[in-house]
Amino acid sequence: MNGQVCRSGIVKRLTEDGVEVMVLQESACMGCHSKSHCSVSDMKERIVQATLPDEPVAVGDHVEVIMKSSRGHLAVVIAYILPAIFLVSGLFVFTGLGLGDGLSALFSLVVTAGYFMVIWFVRGKLNRKFIFSIRRAPGVYPGYPGNPSNF
């Protein structure tokens, strides 16, 4: 498992291209013992498209969604670090050009929005870089009475 990021999920749909898996995305504080008293914790269901596994899976099967951790790092760079760099460097550049603080902030936001538009237009190419694979969750086997897909 070294070098991989794994999440538990449930197979929602089988397609010709792969498998759609529902993964529960939890906020960082979901493991906190005070989450029942806090309004910050949240969970969202995400659908992830994964490649077809070597072993057969069915709708409702519990699986692990796997991605190389290096791809996770790349996603963090693309989604968080580069926009922050564009935003801050834009502030310095536009302020250095003699624009006021308000206009510098506005133009920096426009540059950052332009970056996200470029990301939107190349999302197909990025999707090919971020490939998810799946494997059956440990301890859950087809036909086993404890397999939730048998209910």
C-alpha positions as CSV (number, residue, x, y, z in Angstrom):
1,M,0.0,0.0,0.0
2,N,3.0,2.3,0.1
3,G,2.7,5.0,-2.5
4,Q,-1.1,4.6,-2.8
5,V,-4.1,6.4,-1.5
6,C,-7.0,4.1,-0.7
7,R,-10.7,5.0,0.1
8,S,-13.6,2.7,0.7
9,G,-16.5,2.8,-1.6
10,I,-19.5,1.0,-3.0
11,V,-20.0,0.1,-6.6
12,K,-23.0,2.1,-7.9
13,R,-22.9,1.3,-11.7
14,L,-21.0,-0.8,-14.2
15,T,-20.3,0.8,-17.5
16,E,-18.4,-0.2,-20.7
17,D,-15.6,2.2,-19.8
18,G,-15.3,1.2,-16.1
19,V,-17.0,1.2,-12.8
20,E,-18.7,4.1,-11.0
21,V,-18.0,4.0,-7.3
22,M,-19.6,6.1,-4.6
23,V,-17.0,7.3,-2.1
24,L,-17.9,9.1,1.1
25,Q,-15.7,12.2,1.3
26,E,-15.3,13.3,4.9
27,S,-13.9,16.5,6.3
28,A,-10.7,16.3,8.3
29,C,-12.6,16.7,11.6
30,M,-14.9,13.6,11.0
31,G,-12.6,11.6,13.2
32,C,-12.9,14.1,16.0
33,H,-14.6,13.0,19.2
34,S,-16.5,16.4,19.4
35,K,-18.0,16.2,15.9
36,S,-21.5,15.7,17.3
37,H,-21.3,19.1,19.1
38,C,-19.7,20.9,16.2
39,S,-21.4,22.2,13.0
40,V,-18.1,22.2,11.0
41,S,-18.0,18.5,10.2
42,D,-19.6,17.3,7.0
43,M,-19.6,14.4,4.6
44,K,-20.3,14.3,0.9
45,E,-21.0,11.5,-1.5
46,R,-18.7,11.5,-4.5
47,I,-19.0,9.4,-7.6
48,V,-15.6,8.3,-9.0
49,Q,-15.0,6.6,-12.4
50,A,-12.5,3.7,-12.0
51,T,-11.1,1.2,-14.4
52,L,-12.5,-2.3,-14.6
53,P,-10.8,-4.6,-12.2
54,D,-9.4,-8.0,-13.0
55,E,-11.8,-9.7,-10.6
56,P,-15.6,-9.4,-11.2
57,V,-17.6,-6.9,-9.2
58,A,-21.3,-6.2,-8.9
59,V,-23.4,-3.2,-8.0
60,G,-23.4,-2.8,-4.3
61,D,-20.1,-4.5,-3.7
62,H,-17.7,-2.9,-1.2
63,V,-14.4,-2.0,-2.9
64,E,-11.3,0.1,-2.3
65,V,-10.6,2.9,-4.7
66,I,-6.9,3.3,-5.2
67,M,-4.8,6.1,-6.7
68,K,-1.1,6.7,-6.7
69,S,-0.2,9.1,-4.0
70,S,2.0,11.1,-6.5
71,R,-1.2,11.8,-8.4
72,G,-2.8,13.1,-5.2
73,H,0.1,15.4,-4.7
74,L,-0.3,16.7,-8.3
75,A,-4.0,17.3,-7.7
76,V,-3.1,19.4,-4.6
77,V,-0.6,21.4,-6.6
78,I,-3.2,22.0,-9.4
79,A,-6.1,22.8,-7.2
80,Y,-4.5,24.8,-4.3
81,I,-0.9,25.7,-4.7
82,L,-0.8,27.1,-8.2
83,P,-4.0,29.3,-7.7
84,A,-2.5,30.6,-4.5
85,I,0.8,31.5,-6.4
86,F,-1.2,33.2,-9.2
87,L,-3.2,35.2,-6.6
88,V,-0.3,36.4,-4.5
89,S,2.1,37.0,-7.4
90,G,-0.7,38.9,-9.2
91,L,-1.1,41.1,-6.1
92,F,2.6,41.9,-6.1
93,V,2.8,42.5,-9.9
94,F,-0.3,44.7,-10.1
95,T,0.6,46.7,-7.0
96,G,4.1,47.1,-8.4
97,L,2.6,48.5,-11.6
98,G,1.2,51.3,-9.5
99,L,-2.4,50.1,-9.3
100,G,-4.3,50.6,-6.1
101,D,-4.9,47.8,-3.6
102,G,-8.5,47.3,-4.7
103,L,-7.7,47.1,-8.4
104,S,-4.7,44.9,-7.8
105,A,-6.9,42.5,-5.8
106,L,-9.5,42.5,-8.5
107,F,-7.1,41.9,-11.3
108,S,-5.4,39.1,-9.3
109,L,-8.8,37.4,-8.9
110,V,-9.4,37.7,-12.6
111,V,-6.0,36.1,-13.3
112,T,-6.8,33.3,-10.9
113,A,-10.3,32.8,-12.5
114,G,-8.5,32.6,-15.9
115,Y,-6.3,29.9,-14.5
116,F,-9.4,27.9,-13.4
117,M,-10.9,28.4,-16.8
118,V,-7.8,26.9,-18.4
119,I,-8.1,24.0,-16.0
120,W,-11.8,23.6,-17.1
121,F,-10.9,23.5,-20.8
122,V,-8.1,20.9,-20.3
123,R,-10.1,18.7,-17.8
124,G,-10.3,15.9,-20.3
125,K,-6.5,15.7,-20.5
126,L,-6.3,15.9,-16.7
127,N,-8.9,13.1,-16.3
128,R,-6.6,10.8,-18.2
129,K,-3.8,11.6,-15.7
130,F,-5.9,10.8,-12.7
131,I,-6.7,7.1,-13.1
132,F,-8.5,5.3,-10.3
133,S,-8.4,1.5,-9.9
134,I,-10.5,-0.6,-7.6
135,R,-10.1,-3.9,-5.7
136,R,-12.5,-5.8,-3.6
137,A,-12.5,-4.7,0.0
138,P,-10.6,-7.1,2.3
139,G,-12.9,-9.6,4.0
140,V,-15.8,-9.1,1.6
141,Y,-16.2,-11.9,-1.0
142,P,-18.9,-12.6,-3.5
143,G,-21.6,-14.9,-2.3
144,Y,-20.5,-14.4,1.3
145,P,-23.5,-13.8,3.6
146,G,-21.9,-10.7,5.0
147,N,-21.6,-9.1,1.6
148,P,-24.0,-6.1,1.5
149,S,-24.8,-6.8,-2.2
150,N,-26.5,-10.0,-1.2
151,F,-29.2,-8.3,0.7
